[in-house]
Amino acid sequence: MYDQILLSVLRVHHPNTLYEITGFLRNVETLRSLNIIQLVDLALLVQVKQFQEGERIAYYASEDEMDALLVYSGQVALQWGRQEEERLGEKALVCRYTLKNKLGAILKVTAATDCVVYQIRKKPWEAYCGDQQLFSLREERSVPDLQKQPSPETL
């Protein structure tokens, strides 16, 4: 009986401490160029969410609304219009930069299986991407330049 309880607890466990989240982020291909301090900063922005199969994770009418979603476990389905276009699994990053060539239509993200997703809200994610220059193909106008210092005239 105790074995059953332990197994059920282990099945639903997902990293939720800063240390565990940072360890997970370290293994995401897109984020491998970041050092440990940068990963900890990013881990502080993460919201851990669990979804059951078929449950809607996100719905974006335009790319300007998109948060960043990192799949910790399970699979998510991406749908443009009425048809499922793609399934993504563990360590996949879903954001406007990784889906650059596929945007333009309404995007619906659903849980293809029971899954755990790390969500980072749009504004902090884009500010972080701009600051760390994670995506070299991003449009400069879409990400604020956080390194720009105010001119003496504006002070």
Residue pairs with C-beta under 8 A, 6 or more apart in sequence:
12 50
14 48
14 50
14 72
14 73
14 116
15 21
15 23
15 24
15 48
15 72
16 48
18 40
18 43
18 44
21 43
21 46
21 48
21 118
22 36
22 39
22 40
22 43
24 70
24 72
24 91
24 118
25 31
25 34
25 39
25 42
25 43
25 46
25 70
26 32
26 36
26 39
27 91
28 70
28 91
28 93
29 91
30 93
30 98
30 134
31 39
31 42
31 93
31 134
33 134
34 42
34 132
34 134
38 132
41 128
42 120
42 128
45 120
45 121
45 124
45 125
45 128
46 70
46 118
46 119
46 120
47 118
47 119
47 120
47 121
48 72
48 116
48 118
49 57
49 116
49 117
49 118
49 119
50 114
50 115
50 116
50 117
51 57
51 74
51 111
51 114
51 115
51 116
51 117
52 111
52 114
53 111
53 112
53 113
53 114
54 110
54 111
55 110
55 111
56 108
56 109
56 110
57 69
57 76
57 109
57 110
57 111
57 117
58 66
58 67
58 69
58 107
58 108
58 109
58 119
59 106
59 107
59 108
59 109
60 66
60 106
60 107
60 108
60 109
61 106
63 96
63 99
63 103
63 104
63 107
64 96
64 142
65 122
66 95
66 96
66 99
66 107
66 122
67 95
67 119
67 120
67 121
67 122
67 125
68 93
68 94
68 95
68 119
68 120
68 122
68 125
69 76
69 93
69 94
69 95
69 109
69 117
69 118
69 119
70 91
70 92
70 93
70 94
70 117
70 118
70 119
70 120
71 88
71 89
71 90
71 91
71 92
71 94
71 115
71 116
71 117
72 90
72 115
72 116
72 117
72 118
73 90
73 115
73 116
74 89
74 90
74 111
74 112
74 113
74 114
74 115
74 116
75 87
75 88
75 89
75 111
75 112
75 113
75 115
76 87
76 88
76 92
76 94
76 109
76 110
76 111
76 112
76 115
76 117
77 84
77 86
77 87
77 109
77 110
77 111
77 112
78 84
78 85
78 86
78 87
78 88
78 94
78 99
78 107
78 108
78 109
79 85
79 107
79 108
79 109
79 110
80 102
80 105
80 106
80 107
80 108
81 105
81 106
85 102
87 112
88 94
94 109
95 125
96 103
96 142
97 129
97 134
97 135
97 137
97 138
99 107
100 137
120 128
126 142
126 143
126 144
127 143
127 144
127 146
128 134
129 135
129 138
129 143
130 138
130 143
130 144
130 145
130 146
131 146
131 147
